[in-house]
Amino acid sequence: MDTDITHVLLVGGTGRFGGRLASALLARPGIHLHVLVRPGTRGDALRGVAEHGVTLVGGTLDDMRSLDSALEGVDAVVSAVSGPPEVRVEGQLRLLDSARRHGVVRFIPSDYSLDYTDADAGDAFMAAHRRVADAVVKSGVPHTFVLCGAFMETALSPHAQVFDFARGVVSYWGTGDEPFDVTAMADAARWVAEVVVDPHAAGQRLEFVGDVTTVNDVAALYEALTGQRLRRVCRGSVEDLRRQLVRARPEGASVQASSAHLSVLSQLAGKGRLREPANAEYTRLRPMTLRDFVEARWRRVPASARVTLPLASQP
Ligand SMILES: NC(=O)c1ccc[n+]([C@@H]2O[C@H](COP(=O)([O-])OP(=O)(O)OC[C@H]3O[C@@H](n4cnc5c(N)ncnc54)[C@H](OP(=O)(O)O)[C@@H]3O)[C@@H](O)[C@H]2O)c1
């Protein structure tokens, strides 16, 4: 049975994941979607969606007054913001404060990550998740935390520094058989759209996993599909990786690069894995497997149209 949550405010709806969340929330019957849009940013491109029943509200996390007016008449808040600590931590704490004062009955902070309660998972970057999560619990605002491992889109992107398909190189630590959790962004978004109205999800930290894979599995799948041979480069042992992650604390690194990098490498180092997926509680959703994802991404490009560097010239 769903709650009587109807009006959902999405913050960060103009972002990469936020865009998927907007689509998933819009597809959920009974939800009226409000999206906070920063004046003068790429959010202006959203103006056209108003005709689909979306209420666009001008505002920013930096301005409490704009948050207070965005929260008027809202039952639930879903955040998909990203950025430096002023946004990710201070901004979300302002949003939480406004949500508390407006009696919001569900708050989902911008997690969609590894298990950041594993204190060693990703150091400073994950510490920001922990700070917000602690504040959410203390605030007394009914909430749900959503964890999904690494996004497939991110894990397979050059930002994660594991797969560089354009150059035909795959980097790994240990044996390449260390498992990691991955979920397609669209699936994570559909799960959020389910849990935001699910009364049983209140007060829970829910883990969803699209698939569990390894570096070797992904490389083998890609090779089988494209006929392109990847050069494997072992960067060291899992212990070496752990030491590197401690040294390379992500302060100062770009948020996108840190997030992508840590979402996979922390898991390869055995940190932040999701142990109790709640997939079975949401049987309507059949997540994409890693194979589905790789096939959908590379099936369309005929091998003849792909540029393959000769192995000797690769770094
Ligand atoms: N598990 C994974 O592998 C993984 C990978 C990537 C991301 N994530 C997580 O997914 C979430 C979203 O990340 P993303 O990559 O989709 O982010 P993104 O594309 O960078 O989008 C960030 C969003 O935050 C908004 N924003 C930034 N500053 C704001 C402010 N002061 N006030 C209001 N809105 C503001 C942006 O609005 P404008 O359009 O106005 O700039 C944009 O909508 C984050 O929690 C991130 O850690 C997880």
The ligand as a Tripos MOL2 file, in Angstrom:
@<TRIPOS>MOLECULE
LIG
   48    52     1     0     0
SMALL
NO_CHARGES

@<TRIPOS>ATOM
      1 N1         27.1080    5.5390   -7.4000 N.am      1 LIG1
      2 C1         27.7090    6.1510   -8.4020 C.2       1 LIG1
      3 O1         28.4610    5.5600   -9.1760 O.2       1 LIG1
      4 C2         27.4440    7.5980   -8.6330 C.ar      1 LIG1
      5 C3         27.9710    8.2250   -9.7710 C.ar      1 LIG1
      6 C4         27.6550    9.5490  -10.0120 C.ar      1 LIG1
      7 C5         26.8420   10.2480   -9.1190 C.ar      1 LIG1
      8 N2         26.3760    9.6080   -8.0050 N.ar      1 LIG1
      9 C6         25.5510   10.3210   -7.0350 C.3       1 LIG1
     10 O2         24.3300   10.7320   -7.6640 O.3       1 LIG1
     11 C7         23.9500   12.0190   -7.1730 C.3       1 LIG1
     12 C8         23.7580   12.9940   -8.3400 C.3       1 LIG1
     13 O3         24.9850   13.1040   -9.0410 O.3       1 LIG1
     14 P1         25.0470   13.5990  -10.5740 P.3       1 LIG1
     15 O4         26.3190   13.0820  -11.1330 O.co2     1 LIG1
     16 O5         23.7550   13.2940  -11.2590 O.co2     1 LIG1
     17 O6         25.1860   15.1720  -10.3480 O.3       1 LIG1
     18 P2         25.2480   16.3280  -11.4690 P.3       1 LIG1
     19 O7         24.9710   15.8010  -12.8260 O.co2     1 LIG1
     20 O8         26.5310   17.0570  -11.2450 O.co2     1 LIG1
     21 O9         24.0310   17.2660  -11.0470 O.3       1 LIG1
     22 C9         24.0950   18.0030   -9.8650 C.3       1 LIG1
     23 C10        22.7550   18.6350   -9.6160 C.3       1 LIG1
     24 O10        22.8640   19.4230   -8.4210 O.3       1 LIG1
     25 C11        22.3010   20.7210   -8.7040 C.3       1 LIG1
     26 N3         22.9090   21.7240   -7.8550 N.ar      1 LIG1
     27 C12        24.2300   22.0000   -7.6920 C.ar      1 LIG1
     28 N4         24.3850   23.0310   -6.8530 N.ar      1 LIG1
     29 C13        23.1460   23.4110   -6.4750 C.ar      1 LIG1
     30 C14        22.6370   24.4390   -5.6240 C.ar      1 LIG1
     31 N5         23.4490   25.2740   -4.9560 N.pl3     1 LIG1
     32 N6         21.3080   24.5490   -5.4810 N.ar      1 LIG1
     33 C15        20.4680   23.7070   -6.1220 C.ar      1 LIG1
     34 N7         20.8770   22.7220   -6.9470 N.ar      1 LIG1
     35 C16        22.2070   22.5920   -7.1160 C.ar      1 LIG1
     36 C17        22.6530   20.9490  -10.1600 C.3       1 LIG1
     37 O11        21.8620   22.0050  -10.6780 O.3       1 LIG1
     38 P3         22.3040   22.8770  -11.9810 P.3       1 LIG1
     39 O12        21.8330   22.1010  -13.1690 O.co2     1 LIG1
     40 O13        21.5770   24.1400  -11.7730 O.co2     1 LIG1
     41 O14        23.8110   22.9980  -11.9220 O.co2     1 LIG1
     42 C18        22.3020   19.5980  -10.7420 C.3       1 LIG1
     43 O15        20.9110   19.4720  -10.9330 O.3       1 LIG1
     44 C19        25.0570   12.4410   -6.1860 C.3       1 LIG1
     45 O16        24.6960   12.0770   -4.8790 O.3       1 LIG1
     46 C20        26.2420   11.6130   -6.6110 C.3       1 LIG1
     47 O17        27.1660   11.3390   -5.5770 O.3       1 LIG1
     48 C21        26.6200    8.2980   -7.7570 C.ar      1 LIG1
@<TRIPOS>BOND
     1     1     2 1
     2     2     3 2
     3     2     4 1
     4     4     5 ar
     5     4    48 ar
     6     5     6 ar
     7     6     7 ar
     8     7     8 ar
     9     8     9 1
    10     8    48 ar
    11     9    10 1
    12     9    46 1
    13    10    11 1
    14    11    12 1
    15    11    44 1
    16    12    13 1
    17    13    14 1
    18    14    15 2
    19    14    16 1
    20    14    17 1
    21    17    18 1
    22    18    19 2
    23    18    20 1
    24    18    21 1
    25    21    22 1
    26    22    23 1
    27    23    24 1
    28    23    42 1
    29    24    25 1
    30    25    26 1
    31    25    36 1
    32    26    27 ar
    33    26    35 ar
    34    27    28 ar
    35    28    29 ar
    36    29    30 ar
    37    29    35 ar
    38    30    31 1
    39    30    32 ar
    40    32    33 ar
    41    33    34 ar
    42    34    35 ar
    43    36    37 1
    44    36    42 1
    45    37    38 1
    46    38    39 2
    47    38    40 1
    48    38    41 1
    49    42    43 1
    50    44    45 1
    51    44    46 1
    52    46    47 1
@<TRIPOS>SUBSTRUCTURE
     1 LIG1         1 GROUP 0 **** ****
